[in-house]
């Protein structure tokens, strides 16, 4: 064997050893979960199977809030917001199934002096979930500011009460 064939042969043996080693410690070489042993029973958690009341227990429903020319439903994390605390807001946009772009920030309408975060569409809530840290110091007049860009290009901006 020449030098190149030796390298290829050595790499092949190393990969085979790695694959066999993963199987021995319970991790398949494919990267997925290991197969259940004989007689082993596994339960897989499904958050959508939880009752609606339990999934939203940590949120307060603020009801309908005007954001520009549209009315959205807003839900916020429970408890009094404080400086430096991570806060959560869910925005449910009417006639939308994840096709809009939603961003938000905590503070005043001066968006450029705030940390703007993008929202992810959450099928669990049927809306967009924003998570960000409240500024320190937290102004008494601070609000959640929301920008919704619809699939048709229309942009709507408005505020949701922080407290």
C-alpha positions as a Markdown table, in Angstrom:
| # | Residue | x | y | z |
|---|---|---|---|---|
| 1 | Unk | 0.0 | 0.0 | 0.0 |
| 2 | Unk | 1.2 | 3.5 | -0.8 |
| 3 | Unk | 0.8 | 6.5 | 1.5 |
| 4 | Unk | -2.6 | 7.6 | 0.2 |
| 5 | Unk | -4.1 | 4.1 | 0.6 |
| 6 | Unk | -2.8 | 3.9 | 4.2 |
| 7 | Unk | -4.4 | 7.2 | 5.1 |
| 8 | Unk | -7.8 | 6.1 | 3.6 |
| 9 | Unk | -7.5 | 2.7 | 5.3 |
| 10 | Unk | -6.7 | 4.4 | 8.7 |
| 11 | Unk | -9.6 | 6.9 | 8.4 |
| 12 | Unk | -12.0 | 4.1 | 7.5 |
| 13 | Unk | -11.0 | 2.1 | 10.6 |
| 14 | Unk | -11.3 | 5.2 | 12.7 |
| 15 | Unk | -14.8 | 5.9 | 11.5 |
| 16 | Unk | -15.8 | 2.3 | 12.0 |
| 17 | Unk | -14.4 | 2.4 | 15.6 |
| 18 | Unk | -16.3 | 5.6 | 16.3 |
| 19 | Unk | -19.6 | 4.2 | 14.9 |
| 20 | Unk | -19.2 | 1.0 | 17.0 |
| 21 | Unk | -18.2 | 3.1 | 20.1 |
| 22 | Unk | -21.4 | 5.2 | 19.8 |
| 23 | Unk | -23.6 | 2.1 | 19.7 |
| 24 | Unk | -21.9 | 0.7 | 22.8 |
| 25 | Unk | -22.7 | 3.8 | 24.9 |
| 26 | Unk | -26.3 | 3.9 | 23.8 |
| 27 | Unk | -26.0 | 6.6 | 21.1 |
| 28 | Unk | -26.6 | 5.4 | 17.5 |
| 29 | Unk | -24.1 | 6.5 | 14.9 |
| 30 | Unk | -27.0 | 8.2 | 13.1 |
| 31 | Unk | -27.4 | 10.9 | 15.8 |
| 32 | Unk | -31.0 | 10.0 | 16.7 |
| 33 | Unk | -32.1 | 8.6 | 20.0 |
| 34 | Unk | -31.0 | 5.1 | 20.8 |
| 35 | Unk | -33.4 | 2.3 | 20.2 |
| 36 | Unk | -35.3 | 1.1 | 23.3 |
| 37 | Unk | -34.0 | -2.1 | 24.9 |
| 38 | Unk | -36.3 | -5.1 | 25.1 |
| 39 | Unk | -39.0 | -4.4 | 27.7 |
| 40 | Unk | -38.1 | -0.7 | 28.0 |
| 41 | Unk | -41.0 | 1.7 | 27.7 |
| 42 | Unk | -40.5 | 5.3 | 26.7 |
| 43 | Unk | -42.8 | 8.3 | 26.9 |
| 44 | Unk | -42.3 | 11.2 | 24.6 |
| 45 | Unk | -43.5 | 14.6 | 25.9 |
| 46 | Unk | -45.9 | 16.4 | 23.6 |
| 47 | Unk | -46.5 | 20.0 | 24.7 |
| 48 | Unk | -49.6 | 20.3 | 22.4 |
| 49 | Unk | -51.2 | 17.4 | 24.3 |
| 50 | Unk | -51.3 | 19.6 | 27.5 |
| 51 | Unk | -54.6 | 21.2 | 28.3 |
| 52 | Unk | -54.9 | 24.8 | 27.0 |
| 53 | Unk | -55.3 | 26.1 | 30.6 |
| 54 | Unk | -52.0 | 24.6 | 31.6 |
| 55 | Unk | -50.1 | 25.8 | 28.5 |
| 56 | Unk | -51.2 | 29.4 | 29.1 |
| 57 | Unk | -51.1 | 29.4 | 32.9 |
| 58 | Unk | -48.0 | 31.5 | 33.0 |
| 59 | Unk | -49.5 | 34.1 | 30.7 |
| 60 | Unk | -52.0 | 37.0 | 31.3 |
| 61 | Unk | -54.4 | 37.6 | 28.5 |
| 62 | Unk | -54.5 | 41.3 | 27.7 |
| 63 | Unk | -57.2 | 40.9 | 25.2 |
| 64 | Unk | -57.4 | 42.9 | 22.0 |
| 65 | Unk | -54.8 | 45.6 | 21.4 |
| 66 | Unk | -54.6 | 48.0 | 18.4 |
| 67 | Unk | -51.2 | 47.8 | 16.6 |
| 68 | Unk | -51.5 | 50.3 | 13.8 |
| 69 | Unk | -54.5 | 49.6 | 11.7 |
| 70 | Unk | -54.9 | 46.0 | 12.9 |
| 71 | Unk | -56.2 | 44.6 | 16.2 |
| 72 | Unk | -54.2 | 41.8 | 17.7 |
| 73 | Unk | -54.6 | 39.6 | 20.8 |
| 74 | Unk | -51.8 | 40.0 | 23.4 |
| 75 | Unk | -50.7 | 37.7 | 26.2 |
| 76 | Unk | -47.8 | 38.6 | 28.5 |
| 77 | Unk | -45.9 | 36.8 | 31.2 |
| 78 | Unk | -47.4 | 36.9 | 34.7 |
| 79 | Unk | -46.0 | 39.1 | 37.5 |
| 80 | Unk | -44.8 | 42.6 | 37.8 |
| 81 | Unk | -42.0 | 43.4 | 35.3 |
| 82 | Unk | -38.8 | 44.6 | 36.7 |
| 83 | Unk | -35.5 | 45.9 | 35.3 |
| 84 | Unk | -33.2 | 43.2 | 34.0 |
| 85 | Unk | -36.0 | 40.5 | 34.0 |
| 86 | Unk | -36.7 | 38.4 | 31.0 |
| 87 | Unk | -40.2 | 39.2 | 29.8 |
| 88 | Unk | -42.4 | 37.3 | 27.3 |
| 89 | Unk | -45.2 | 38.5 | 25.1 |
| 90 | Unk | -47.3 | 36.5 | 22.6 |
| 91 | Unk | -49.0 | 38.4 | 19.8 |
| 92 | Unk | -51.8 | 36.7 | 17.9 |
| 93 | Unk | -52.3 | 38.3 | 14.5 |
| 94 | Unk | -55.7 | 37.9 | 12.9 |
| 95 | Unk | -55.9 | 35.9 | 9.6 |
| 96 | Unk | -52.3 | 34.8 | 9.9 |
| 97 | Unk | -50.7 | 31.4 | 10.1 |
| 98 | Unk | -47.1 | 32.4 | 10.5 |
| 99 | Unk | -46.7 | 34.4 | 7.3 |
| 100 | Unk | -46.1 | 37.8 | 9.0 |
| 101 | Unk | -42.9 | 39.2 | 10.4 |
| 102 | Unk | -43.1 | 40.4 | 14.0 |
| 103 | Unk | -40.5 | 42.3 | 16.0 |
| 104 | Unk | -40.7 | 44.1 | 19.3 |
| 105 | Unk | -38.8 | 46.0 | 22.0 |
| 106 | Unk | -39.4 | 47.3 | 25.5 |
| 107 | Unk | -39.1 | 51.0 | 26.0 |
| 108 | Unk | -40.4 | 54.0 | 24.1 |
| 109 | Unk | -41.3 | 54.4 | 20.5 |
| 110 | Unk | -37.6 | 55.3 | 19.8 |
| 111 | Unk | -36.8 | 51.9 | 18.5 |
| 112 | Unk | -33.2 | 52.6 | 17.7 |
| 113 | Unk | -32.4 | 53.2 | 21.4 |
| 114 | Unk | -33.8 | 49.8 | 22.4 |
| 115 | Unk | -32.9 | 46.2 | 21.8 |
| 116 | Unk | -35.2 | 45.0 | 19.1 |
| 117 | Unk | -36.0 | 41.2 | 19.0 |
| 118 | Unk | -37.6 | 39.1 | 16.4 |
| 119 | Unk | -40.6 | 36.9 | 17.3 |
| 120 | Unk | -40.9 | 33.2 | 16.4 |
| 121 | Unk | -44.3 | 31.8 | 15.4 |
| 122 | Unk | -45.5 | 29.4 | 18.1 |
| 123 | Unk | -48.1 | 26.8 | 17.0 |
| 124 | Unk | -48.6 | 26.2 | 20.7 |
| 125 | Unk | -50.2 | 29.7 | 21.1 |
| 126 | Unk | -51.2 | 30.3 | 17.5 |
| 127 | Unk | -49.2 | 33.6 | 17.5 |
| 128 | Unk | -45.8 | 35.1 | 17.7 |
| 129 | Unk | -43.7 | 34.8 | 20.8 |
| 130 | Unk | -41.3 | 37.6 | 21.8 |
| 131 | Unk | -38.7 | 37.1 | 24.6 |
| 132 | Unk | -36.4 | 39.9 | 25.7 |
| 133 | Unk | -34.8 | 41.4 | 28.8 |
| 134 | Unk | -36.3 | 44.6 | 30.3 |
| 135 | Unk | -33.9 | 47.5 | 30.2 |
| 136 | Unk | -32.1 | 48.6 | 33.4 |
| 137 | Unk | -33.2 | 51.1 | 34.5 |
| 138 | Unk | -36.8 | 50.4 | 33.4 |
| 139 | Unk | -38.6 | 53.7 | 32.7 |
| 140 | Unk | -42.1 | 54.1 | 34.3 |
| 141 | Unk | -43.6 | 54.8 | 30.9 |
| 142 | Unk | -42.1 | 51.8 | 29.2 |
| 143 | Unk | -44.3 | 49.7 | 27.0 |
| 144 | Unk | -43.9 | 46.7 | 24.6 |
| 145 | Unk | -43.6 | 48.2 | 21.1 |
| 146 | Unk | -44.7 | 45.9 | 18.3 |
| 147 | Unk | -44.0 | 46.0 | 14.6 |
| 148 | Unk | -46.0 | 43.6 | 12.4 |
| 149 | Unk | -45.2 | 43.4 | 8.7 |
| 150 | Unk | -47.9 | 41.4 | 6.9 |
| 151 | Unk | -47.3 | 39.2 | 4.0 |
| 152 | Unk | -48.7 | 41.9 | 1.7 |
| 153 | Unk | -46.0 | 44.3 | 2.8 |
| 154 | Unk | -48.2 | 46.5 | 5.1 |
| 155 | Unk | -46.4 | 47.4 | 8.3 |
| 156 | Unk | -48.3 | 48.2 | 11.5 |
| 157 | Unk | -46.6 | 49.6 | 14.7 |
| 158 | Unk | -48.2 | 50.1 | 18.1 |
| 159 | Unk | -47.7 | 49.5 | 21.8 |
| 160 | Unk | -48.9 | 47.0 | 24.4 |
| 161 | Unk | -49.0 | 47.9 | 28.1 |
| 162 | Unk | -46.0 | 46.5 | 30.0 |
| 163 | Unk | -47.7 | 46.5 | 33.3 |
